């Protein structure tokens, strides 16, 4: 007999935080809340740039002389050069990487806000540890049992839980989703399916908890099937990238417009570990990254007012280039906040400078803004969550007023 674990993987659907001991899991109970289910809920979309994105060549400090001293061959040229591969001027000091031309319009329309010198305060240079810390929301502590987005869902209970309230598009459940609240991870809406034998396996089980979980699973399956993802046509002339991020955001847009009650969406984009050939790799990565997010906002149209996209990466890269036309593991990087009631057209955070004595451990962009401040502002001001102390335990929030 096929196991439940096999079904979850093969069916491309995973429900987080299932407990098979004791009483019915909390997420199957009807929970009282002041919140009401709306056909147009406020939605947060989190994009994780896995591999450590180089904030210094993404948001270029072209007016900082030390930037060019540290990166004689990798630095993006100043807008004043008039070169087609020069930075796109934003405010006279910072500029976008030239591959991110689609972000210029969002910035000018004040739909895009940028936070620089931001990230996790933990000093690790391990991709795996740093990603875990950011997703769990407890830098330096890996024993945390749930991700910060799941804690958000737990805080904002609904009277009647929805099967597609929290959806990750990807190959496996992200740590940010682990926890007691129900979440769904699906590889691709268009290819999603299951077999009647699996449904029978759940229906016939003598374990009532497992049976209830199966029912909840198939509610999500039925909803996804009704969406008819393969026939979706983006609105407003939006054209998504053919890459993984573009296709993931296209599916998230479809879920939002299908009014399934989506509150939290997550996806990621690999490839940001640019130790070698950084110029060529960033050109490809940033073209897909910026074009995909721009298409997503365009596709949503007026619905973008209810949706905020936030991007993050586990850490940045060294201020100085290495000997293989790349950069190594660093510290602070940059984040983007797009859509919703974002006060865009501005770069937030305190710039620490790139003088030797200002660099973190003498080699990296120093961190002046904790990423948790950005995340807390989103759940407080965009989603209206009032009690947020448990989202990031022991963290003292310093609002940036991005929203």
C-alpha positions in Angstrom: 0.0 0.0 0.0 1.3 3.4 -0.9 2.2 5.5 2.2 0.8 8.9 3.0 4.4 10.3 2.7 4.6 8.9 -0.8 1.3 10.5 -1.7 2.3 13.9 -0.4 5.5 13.9 -2.5 4.1 12.2 -5.6 0.9 14.3 -5.6 2.9 17.5 -5.4 0.8 18.6 -2.5 2.1 18.9 1.1 0.1 19.9 4.2 2.3 21.3 6.9 2.4 20.5 10.6 0.4 17.3 10.7 0.3 15.6 14.1 -0.8 12.0 14.2 -1.0 11.7 18.0 -3.5 13.0 20.5 -6.7 14.8 19.6 -7.7 16.4 16.3 -5.0 18.9 15.2 -5.8 22.5 16.1 -6.0 23.5 12.4 -9.1 21.3 12.0 -10.9 22.9 14.8 -13.2 25.8 14.3 -11.5 28.8 15.8 -13.1 32.1 16.8 -11.6 35.2 15.4 -12.4 38.8 14.9 -11.3 38.4 11.3 -13.8 37.6 8.6 -13.2 35.7 5.4 -13.1 38.1 2.5 -13.1 37.4 -1.2 -10.2 39.9 -1.4 -8.0 39.4 1.6 -4.8 41.3 2.2 -2.0 39.0 0.8 1.7 38.8 1.4 3.9 37.2 -1.2 7.4 36.3 -0.1 10.2 35.6 -2.6 13.4 34.1 -1.3 16.5 34.6 -3.4 18.5 31.5 -2.4 22.3 31.6 -2.7 23.0 35.1 -1.2 22.2 37.9 -3.6 24.8 40.6 -4.1 23.0 43.8 -3.0 25.9 46.0 -4.0 25.6 45.2 -7.7 21.8 45.0 -7.6 21.3 48.4 -5.9 24.5 50.1 -7.0 26.0 52.9 -4.7 27.5 54.6 -7.8 28.2 57.8 -5.8 30.4 55.9 -3.3 34.0 56.1 -4.5 35.1 53.0 -2.5 32.6 50.9 -4.4 34.8 51.3 -7.5 38.0 50.7 -5.6 36.7 47.5 -4.2 35.4 46.2 -7.5 37.7 47.4 -10.3 36.3 44.9 -12.8 32.8 44.0 -11.4 31.5 47.4 -10.5 28.5 48.7 -12.5 29.3 51.9 -14.2 27.9 55.2 -13.1 24.8 56.5 -15.0 26.9 59.5 -15.9 28.9 57.3 -18.3 25.9 57.1 -20.6 26.7 53.5 -21.2 23.9 51.0 -21.9 25.3 48.8 -19.2 25.4 51.7 -16.6 23.4 51.8 -13.5 19.9 53.2 -13.8 19.8 56.3 -11.6 17.3 56.3 -8.8 18.2 59.2 -6.5 21.6 60.5 -7.5 23.4 58.1 -5.2 21.9 54.6 -5.8 21.0 53.0 -9.1 19.4 49.8 -10.3 21.5 47.1 -12.1 20.9 47.8 -15.9 19.1 44.4 -16.3 16.4 45.7 -14.0 14.9 48.4 -16.3 11.4 47.1 -15.7 11.8 48.2 -12.0 12.5 51.8 -13.0 8.8 52.4 -13.8 7.6 50.8 -10.6 10.0 53.0 -8.6 8.9 56.1 -10.4 5.2 55.2 -9.8 6.1 54.8 -6.1 5.0 51.2 -6.1 8.5 49.9 -5.3 10.5 50.6 -2.1 14.0 49.4 -1.6 15.8 48.7 1.7 19.6 48.6 1.6 22.2 47.3 4.1 19.5 44.9 5.4 19.5 41.3 6.4 19.9 38.9 9.3 22.1 39.9 12.2 23.5 36.4 12.6 27.1 36.2 11.4 27.0 32.8 9.7 28.3 32.5 6.2 26.6 29.1 5.7 23.8 29.2 3.2 21.8 26.5 4.9 22.0 27.9 8.4 21.3 31.5 7.3 18.3 30.4 5.2 16.9 28.4 8.2 17.4 31.4 10.6 15.6 33.8 8.2 12.7 31.5 7.6 12.3 30.5 11.3 12.6 34.2 12.2 15.1 33.4 15.0 18.7 34.3 13.9 21.2 32.0 15.5 18.6 29.6 16.8 17.7 26.5 14.8 15.6 24.7 17.4 12.6 26.9 16.7 9.7 24.6 15.8 7.8 26.7 13.3 8.5 29.3 10.6 7.5 33.0 11.1 4.9 32.9 8.3 3.2 30.0 10.0 3.3 31.9 13.3 1.5 34.7 11.5 -1.2 32.4 10.3 -1.6 31.0 13.8 -2.0 34.5 15.2 -4.7 35.4 12.6 -7.2 32.6 13.1 -10.2 32.3 10.8 -13.6 31.2 11.9 -13.5 28.6 9.1 -10.0 27.6 7.8 -9.6 27.7 4.0 -7.7 25.0 2.2 -5.7 27.5 0.1 -5.1 30.2 2.7 -1.3 29.7 2.5 0.3 28.3 -0.6 4.0 27.8 -1.5 4.9 27.1 -5.1 7.9 24.9 -5.2 9.4 21.4 -4.9 9.2 21.1 -1.1 7.6 22.7 1.9 9.8 25.7 3.0 10.8 26.1 6.6 9.0 29.4 6.7 5.7 27.4 6.4 6.3 24.7 9.0 4.1 24.8 12.1 0.6 24.2 13.4 -1.3 26.3 10.9 -2.3 24.5 7.6 -0.3 25.3 4.5 -0.1 23.8 1.1 2.9 23.3 -1.1 2.3 22.5 -4.8 4.8 22.1 -7.6 2.6 23.3 -10.5 -1.1 24.1 -10.6 -1.4 23.0 -14.2 0.0 19.5 -13.7 -1.6 18.9 -10.4 -3.6 15.8 -10.0 -4.2 12.7 -7.9 -5.7 9.2 -8.1 -9.0 8.0 -6.7 -7.1 5.2 -4.9 -5.4 7.8 -2.8 -8.7 9.3 -1.8 -10.0 5.8 -0.9 -6.9 5.3 1.2 -7.8 8.3 3.3 -11.6 7.7 3.4 -11.2 4.1 4.6 -8.6 4.7 7.3 -9.6 3.9 10.9 -7.5 6.8 12.1 -9.9 9.7 12.4 -7.2 12.3 12.5 -5.7 10.9 9.2 -9.1 10.8 7.7 -9.8 14.4 8.6 -6.5 15.4 7.2 -7.3 13.5 4.0 -10.5 15.4 3.7 -8.7 18.7 4.1 -6.1 17.6 1.5 -8.8 16.8 -1.1 -10.6 20.1 -0.4 -7.4 21.8 -1.6 -7.1 19.3 -4.5 -10.7 20.1 -5.7 -10.2 23.8 -5.4 -6.9 23.7 -7.4 -8.6 21.5 -10.1 -11.4 24.0 -10.5 -9.0 26.8 -11.2 -8.0 25.4 -14.6 -4.5 26.8 -14.4 -3.5 25.6 -17.9 -6.0 27.9 -19.6 -5.0 31.1 -17.6 -4.4 34.3 -19.6 -2.6 37.1 -17.7 -4.4 40.5 -17.8 -3.3 43.9 -18.9 -0.8 42.6 -21.4 1.4 41.1 -18.7 4.1 38.8 -20.0 5.7 36.5 -17.5 9.2 35.1 -17.8 9.5 31.5 -18.9 11.8 30.9 -15.9 10.8 29.3 -12.6 10.1 32.6 -10.8 7.9 34.0 -13.6 5.8 30.8 -13.7 5.5 30.7 -9.9 4.2 34.3 -9.7 1.8 33.6 -12.6 0.3 30.8 -10.6 0.1 33.0 -7.5 -1.6 35.7 -9.4 -4.2 33.2 -10.7 -4.9 32.0 -7.1 -5.4 35.6 -5.9 -7.8 36.4 -8.8 -9.6 33.1 -8.2 -10.7 34.4 -4.8 -9.7 31.3 -2.9 -8.8 33.3 0.2 -5.1 33.3 -0.4 -3.4 35.3 2.4 0.2 34.1 2.3 2.2 32.9 -0.8 5.8 31.8 -0.9 8.2 31.0 -3.7 11.9 31.1 -4.2 14.5 31.5 -6.9 17.9 29.7 -6.9 21.2 30.6 -8.4 22.4 33.7 -6.5 25.7 32.2 -5.3 27.9 34.2 -7.7 31.4 33.2 -6.8 32.4 33.1 -10.5 31.2 34.9 -13.7 29.0 37.2 -11.7 28.4 39.8 -14.5 26.9 37.2 -16.9 24.9 35.4 -14.2 23.5 38.5 -12.6 22.4 39.8 -16.0 20.3 36.6 -16.5 19.0 36.4 -12.9 18.1 40.0 -12.5 16.3 40.2 -15.9 14.0 37.3 -14.8 13.7 38.6 -11.3 12.6 42.1 -12.1 10.5 41.2 -15.2 8.7 38.5 -13.3 7.7 40.8 -10.4 6.8 43.6 -12.8 4.6 41.3 -14.8 2.9 40.1 -11.6 2.0 43.6 -10.5 0.8 44.4 -14.0 -1.3 41.2 -14.2 -3.0 42.0 -10.8 -4.1 45.4 -11.9 -6.3 47.0 -9.2 -5.9 43.8 -7.1 -2.2 44.8 -6.5 -3.5 47.3 -3.9 -4.3 44.2 -1.7 -1.0 42.5 -2.3 2.5 43.2 -1.1 5.6 41.4 -2.4 8.7 41.3 -0.3 12.0 39.7 -1.3 14.8 38.4 0.9 18.1 36.6 0.6 20.1 34.8 3.4 23.0 37.3 3.2 24.9 39.5 0.8 28.3 39.1 -0.7 31.8 40.5 0.0 32.4 44.2 -0.8 35.5 43.4 -2.7 35.5 41.2 -5.8 37.5 37.9 -5.7 39.9 36.5 -8.3 37.3 34.6 -10.4 35.1 37.6 -11.5 32.8 37.0 -8.6 32.2 37.8 -4.9 32.1 35.5 -1.9 29.8 35.1 1.1 29.2 38.4 2.8 26.7 40.0 5.3 24.1 42.7 4.4 22.2 42.9 1.1 19.1 44.6 -0.2 15.3 43.9 0.0 12.4 45.0 -2.3 8.9 45.8 -1.2 6.4 46.1 -4.0 2.6 46.8 -4.3 -0.1 47.4 -1.7 0.1 50.6 0.2 3.9 50.8 -0.2 5.5 54.3 0.1 7.7 53.6 -2.9 10.1 55.7 -4.9 12.5 55.7 -2.0 15.5 53.8 -0.7 15.1 53.0 3.0 17.7 52.2 5.6 20.9 53.8 6.9 23.8 53.6 4.4 27.0 52.5 6.4 29.5 53.4 3.7 32.2 51.2 2.2 35.3 52.6 4.0 37.5 49.9 5.4 36.6 50.7 9.0 32.9 50.7 8.2 32.8 47.2 6.7 31.5 44.3 8.7 34.5 42.2 9.8 36.6 44.4 7.5 35.1 42.8 4.4 31.3 43.1 4.0 28.6 45.6 3.7 27.5 46.3 7.3 24.0 45.6 8.4 22.0 48.6 9.6 18.4 47.2 9.2 17.2 43.9 10.5 15.0 42.1 7.9 12.5 41.4 10.7 11.6 45.1 10.9 10.5 45.0 7.3 8.5 41.8 7.8 6.8 43.1 10.9 5.8 46.3 9.2 4.1 44.3 6.5 2.0 42.1 8.8 1.1 45.1 11.0 0.3 47.8 8.5 -0.7 45.7 5.4 -2.4 42.8 7.1 -3.6 44.6 10.3 -2.1 42.2 12.8 -1.9 44.0 16.1 -0.2 41.5 18.4 3.1 40.6 16.8 5.5 39.9 19.6 5.5 36.1 19.0 6.4 36.4 15.3 10.0 37.3 16.1 10.6 36.5 19.8 12.9 38.9 21.7 13.2 41.2 18.7 12.9 45.0 19.2 11.1 46.4 16.2 12.3 49.6 14.6 9.7 50.7 12.1 10.9 52.1 8.8 7.5 53.5 7.7 7.7 51.8 4.3 3.9 51.4 4.2 
